[in-house]
Amino acid sequence: MPQIAQILETYASQFFWLLIVFGLIYFTIGKGMLPKIEANMDARDRKIADDLAAAERARAEADNLGDSGEADLAAARLVAQGKANEAKAKAAKDAEQRLAKADAEVGAKLAAAEADLAKASAAAMASIESVAAEAAADIVAKVSGAKVSAAQAASAVKAVMANG
Amino acid sequence: MAGESGKIDPMHQFQIEPLAPLNIGGYDVSFTNSSLFMMIVLGALWLFMWGGMKRDLVPGRWQMAVEGVTGFVNNMVSSSVGPEGKKYVPLVFSLFMFILMANFMGMMPFGIVPGVHPFTVTSHLTVTAVLAVLSFGTVLVVGFWRHGLHFFSLFVPHGTPWWLLWLIPLIELFSFLIRPFSLALRLFVAMTAGHVLMKVLAGFVINGLNAQAAWVPLVVSIPSFILMIGITLLELLVCAIQAYVFALLTSLYINDAVNLH
C-alpha cells in the first residue's frame, strides 16, 4: 500500500502542498467568493419578501379604499334622500297652503253669490206676489164684476202660494 | 496501470511520483502527481465558483448550481450549529468542496489518454489526516476560546448518575479523542477500497480478454464489466456521501464546541 509504504518520503510534500491548496481554497473561495454568493442569495430573498410585503400592503390599502368609498357613497345617498324627502314635504305643505287659500277665496265668492241669488230671488218673489195679486183682482173683476180690494187679493194670493 | 509482464497492480494508482523536485529547509516538498491533482481540484473548484459569481437577481443554470451547493452547506451548518454557525460555513464549505472535487477528480476517465493516470488525493492518509486535524483543531480552538476550562464539561453529559461519574467521562473523552482518527480513516479507507475494487475488476476484464481460452472473456470479462458499471456508479455515490459525511460530522463537532451539548 503506497499510502503507508511511501509515507515517510512523501508526508512533507503532501502536507506542504495540501496546506497551500487548502489555504487558497479557504481564503479565496470560502472567505472571498462564498460570502458574495450568499449575500446575493440573501439580497434576493429579502427583495422577494419585501415585494410580497409591499403587494400585501397595497392590497390592504385598496380594500380599505373600497370600504371607505362604499361608506361615503352610502352617507351621500342618505343625505340626498333626506334632502329629497324634505323638499317633497315642503312642496306638499306649500301646495296644501295654496289650496286652502284658494279654497277659502272660492268659498267666500260662492257665499256672496248665494246671498245675491237669495236676495234676487226674494225680490223676484215679492214682485211676483204683487203682480199675481193685481192679476187676480183684475181676473175677479172681469169674471164676476165684483170689486176685490187689493188687500183681499194679496191675502188670497199669499194663501195659494203658501199652498203650492 | 499495467505493471511488468502483463500483471495489473491495483495499488499502483496510489503511487506518488515526484514531478518537480523541491527541497525547502531539508524537507522534500517536491511537486508530485498528488500536488498536481490538488492544483487541478483547486482550479476546477475555482472555475465552478467563478461561474456562480454573476450575482444576477434571477440566476442562470450555473449560478443556480453554485447557489444550490452553497445553500446546501449553509443549511447543514445552520441546522446542526444554529444561528452562530454562520462563522464556520467557509470552513465546512471548503472541506466539503475540496473532498467532493478530489473524489470526483479521482473518478475522471483521464486514463484513456496514454500515460495519464488519475490520482485520488483523498485516498491518501496524509491528506485525510491533515483535513481531520483541521476539523478537530477548529473544534478544540473554538471550544476553549468560548468556554475556557468549562469546555471539559463536554465529557460529563447531563443526567449522568453520580455513581457512574468515574466511567462516563472516560468514555466521552475516548470518543472525543478518536474523532480525528475516525474522520481521517473513514475517508481514506472508503476511497482506497473503492478504487482498489474498480481496478481489480478492470484487471479481470483485461486479463480475461487477453486469455488464450475462448470461453474466458465470455465467463469472466463480460460479467466483470457489467459489475464494474454498477460499482462505478456506486463509487460516484460514495464520493458524494463521504464528502457529505465529513462535512456533516465537522459541523456536528463544531456544534459541540459552540453549544456544549
Boltz contact constraints between the chains, C-beta under 6 A:
constraints:
  - contact:
      token1: [A, 1]
      token2: [B, 11]
      max_distance: 6.0
  - contact:
      token1: [A, 2]
      token2: [B, 14]
      max_distance: 6.0
  - contact:
      token1: [A, 2]
      token2: [B, 15]
      max_distance: 6.0
  - contact:
      token1: [A, 3]
      token2: [B, 14]
      max_distance: 6.0
  - contact:
      token1: [A, 3]
      token2: [B, 124]
      max_distance: 6.0
  - contact:
      token1: [A, 3]
      token2: [B, 125]
      max_distance: 6.0
  - contact:
      token1: [A, 6]
      token2: [B, 16]
      max_distance: 6.0
  - contact:
      token1: [A, 10]
      token2: [B, 16]
      max_distance: 6.0
  - contact:
      token1: [A, 11]
      token2: [B, 126]
      max_distance: 6.0
  - contact:
      token1: [A, 12]
      token2: [B, 27]
      max_distance: 6.0
  - contact:
      token1: [A, 12]
      token2: [B, 28]
      max_distance: 6.0
  - contact:
      token1: [A, 12]
      token2: [B, 29]
      max_distance: 6.0
  - contact:
      token1: [A, 13]
      token2: [B, 29]
      max_distance: 6.0
  - contact:
      token1: [A, 13]
      token2: [B, 30]
      max_distance: 6.0
  - contact:
      token1: [A, 13]
      token2: [B, 32]
      max_distance: 6.0
  - contact:
      token1: [A, 14]
      token2: [B, 126]
      max_distance: 6.0
  - contact:
      token1: [A, 14]
      token2: [B, 127]
      max_distance: 6.0
  - contact:
      token1: [A, 16]
      token2: [B, 29]
      max_distance: 6.0
  - contact:
      token1: [A, 17]
      token2: [B, 35]
      max_distance: 6.0
  - contact:
      token1: [A, 17]
      token2: [B, 38]
      max_distance: 6.0
  - contact:
      token1: [A, 18]
      token2: [B, 127]
      max_distance: 6.0
  - contact:
      token1: [A, 18]
      token2: [B, 130]
      max_distance: 6.0
  - contact:
      token1: [A, 21]
      token2: [B, 38]
      max_distance: 6.0
  - contact:
      token1: [A, 21]
      token2: [B, 42]
      max_distance: 6.0
  - contact:
      token1: [A, 24]
      token2: [B, 42]
      max_distance: 6.0
  - contact:
      token1: [A, 25]
      token2: [B, 94]
      max_distance: 6.0
  - contact:
      token1: [A, 25]
      token2: [B, 98]
      max_distance: 6.0
  - contact:
      token1: [A, 26]
      token2: [B, 94]
      max_distance: 6.0
  - contact:
      token1: [A, 29]
      token2: [B, 49]
      max_distance: 6.0
  - contact:
      token1: [A, 30]
      token2: [B, 90]
      max_distance: 6.0
  - contact:
      token1: [A, 30]
      token2: [B, 93]
      max_distance: 6.0
  - contact:
      token1: [A, 30]
      token2: [B, 94]
      max_distance: 6.0
  - contact:
      token1: [A, 31]
      token2: [B, 90]
      max_distance: 6.0
  - contact:
      token1: [A, 33]
      token2: [B, 49]
      max_distance: 6.0
  - contact:
      token1: [A, 34]
      token2: [B, 90]
      max_distance: 6.0
  - contact:
      token1: [A, 34]
      token2: [B, 93]
      max_distance: 6.0
  - contact:
      token1: [A, 37]
      token2: [B, 52]
      max_distance: 6.0
  - contact:
      token1: [A, 37]
      token2: [B, 70]
      max_distance: 6.0
  - contact:
      token1: [A, 40]
      token2: [B, 55]
      max_distance: 6.0
  - contact:
      token1: [A, 41]
      token2: [B, 67]
      max_distance: 6.0
  - contact:
      token1: [A, 44]
      token2: [B, 57]
      max_distance: 6.0
